[in-house]
Amino acid sequence: MKSLFKYICLIIILISTKSADIYMATTGNDSTGNGSISNPYKTLMKCQEVANSGDKVIIRGGTYTNFAISDSDANYNYIFKFTKSGITYQGYENEKVVFDFEFNSKYKMNNNKPTKRVAAFHIAKNVQDITFRDFDCTRVPVLTYDEVAALGGKLLTQSECFQSYGKNIHFNRINAYNNQGIGFYFLGTNSYNVAYRCDAYNNVGYDQASIGNADGFGAHGSGAKFIEC
């Protein structure tokens, strides 16, 4: 009887810890959606909110625009800030997924005044084992020469598509193009971030304040790997 009870408890645990697929789409809704394929969410941050380690966020095809700023610090506005470990964010089957930041000035502004660098996808410290797969990032903006001058010449001339302080973060078949900032920016000690079959091209600063500060790939953390990129 005790063995049967243990077996039933094990089955309950396995069922309760089964990973989930959470869907988002351009036609989704964060308020009324439930994350199913027929009633998806709208935003990455809502998907992260409901996801647990082991879950997959599956992104339906289309062009995603008009994002909110999820967090800020002294130097950066973070459009998407990832703080949960163990989650996969991937495009759906063969559908084309594009996150288009439209060079939108609101991502670098505060009360209509220039203030910040922009990190489109920011993976926070102490976050581990996230995978991003099969989507594009484009038109991330940077501060202009005049905006930098208005801030007293502070060196706020850099933005990034993907800024990772996390550990064991994998980027598979991700494209970063036509941005005013860096494509992939890996930081942190023993971070071991990996880019596999990723492309970064046509990334260049806006003017003399930033034109030379937009690498395709930046390996500033230890253990970074770029494979077939």
N, C-alpha and C positions, 0 to 999 in steps of 0.2 A: 504493500500500500504506500509506504514512504517513497519507494522508487517511482511509482506511478505519479505521485504528487509532484516529485521533483521534475519528472518528464513534462507534466502539464505546465509547470511554472516556466520551464525552459522554452516551451512552445510559445507561451504568452510573451516572454521577453523577446524572442526572435521576431514575433509579429509586431510588437510595439516599437522595435528598433529598425524595422524595415525602412530602407531609404525611399524617398518620395521624388516624383517628378513634378516640378512647379513650372507652370507655363506663364509667359508674358507675351504681349502682342501690342502693336501700335493701336489696335482697337480695344485693348483691355481697359479695366477700370479697377483702381486700387481700393475703392470703397465698396463696390458691389461684386467684384470678382472673388473667386475662391481658389484660383491657381490651377484650375483644370484646363484641359485643352479647349473645351467649349465655353469656358468662362474665365479667361486669363486675367492676370494683373497687368498693369500698365508700365510699371517702373522697376528698375533693378533694385532700388533701395527697399521697395515693398517686398520684393521677392526675398532679399536678404533677411528682412525682418521676420518672415515666417519660416525660413529655411533652417534646417539643422544639419550638423555634420553628416556627410554621406549623401545629402540630397543633390539633385541636379536642377538647376534653373535652365529651362529650355526656352530659347528666344525665337519667336516666330519671325519670318522674313518681313523686311520693310525698312524704312529709314526712320530712325528715332531722333527727335529734336526737342527743343524747348525744355531743357532740364532745369531743375532747381539745384541750388548749391547745398550740398548735404552737410558740410562743415567747413570751418575756416580756422587758421591760426595767424600768427604775426605776418607770415610771408605768403601764404597760399589760400586760395579758394579751392576746395575739393568738391568736384561735382559729384562723383560717386566715391564714397569712402567705405572700404571693405574691412570689417572688424570681426567677422566670424570665420573660423577655420573649417576646412574639409568640405567645401562646397564647390561644385562645378557649374560654370556659366557657359552655355554652348548654344550656337546657332542650331536651328531645327533642320535636320536632314540636308537637302540641297538648296534651301531657301537662303537668299542673300540678305544679310543683316548688316546695317550701317548705323553707327552712332555718329551723328553729324552735329558738331558744336557751332557751325555756321559763322565762325569768327565773331560770335556774339559778344558785344562789349559788356553785357551784364555779368559775365563770369569773372571779370577783373575789376568790377566797380563796387563801390559802396556809397549809397546815396548820390549816385551819379558822379562820384569822384574816383579817379584811378587809385587802386590800393594794392592789388595783389597779383602774384603769379597765379597760374591756373594748372591744376593737376586733374585731368579728366577722370582717370581711374587711379585711385590711391589705395594701396594695400598697406594697412597700418602695421606697426611693430607688434611682434608677438603673435601675428596671424600666420598660420601654416597651412600648407597642402590645399591651396586653391588652384583650380585649373580654369583657364579661359580658352575657349575653342571656337574657331570658325565664325569670326565677325570682323568688321572694319571699324576704325576710328579715324575721323577726318575733321579738319578745319578747327582745331583747337587754337584759341587766340593767345597773343602775348601783348604785354604793354608796349606802347609805341614810344618813340624817342621823346615826343612832347610830353607824354604822360610820365615818363621817367624823370624828365626835367622838372615837371610840376611837383614831384615828390622830393626835390632837392638832389637829384642825381643818384638816388639809391640804386644799387645793382639789382633791380627787379625785372630783369630782361629775359627770364627763362620760364618756359612752360613745358609740360609733358603730357603725352597721351597716357602712358602707363608709368606710374611711379611706385615702385615696390620696395618697401622696407620689410616685407614678410620673408618667410623661410619656406623653401621648396614650393615656390609659386611657378606654375607651368603655363606657358603661352603657346598654344598649338594652332598654327595656321591663322594667326592674327595679322591683319594688315593695318599699318599706320601711315597715312599718306596725306599730302596737301595740308599739313599742319604748319603753324608758325613756331612750334616747339618740338622737343625731342620725341621720338617715337617710343622707345623703351628705355627706362632709366632705372637700373638696378642698384640698390644700396644695401648697407648693413653688413655686419660681420657674420661669416658662415651662413650666408643667406641661401646660396645654392639655387638661385632662380634660373629657369631654363626657357629659352625661346627655341621652338622647333618649327622649321619651315614657315617662319614669319617674314614679312616684307615690310621695309620702311623706306619710303621714297618721296621725293618732292617736299621734304620738310625743311623749311628755311625761315629765318626770322623776318619780321616785317620791314625793318629799316636798319639804320646804322647802330641802333641800340641793341639789336638782337640778331642781326643777320648771320653772325657766325656762331650762334649759340643754340643750334638746333640739330644735334646729331641724330642719325637714324637709330643707333644703338649705343647706349652708354653703360659700360660695365664698371660701376663704382663700388659694388659689393663683392665680397670674396666668394669664390666658387661659382660664379656666373658661367653659363654655357649658352652658346649660340650654335645651333645645329641646322645645317642646310637652310640658312636664312639668306 
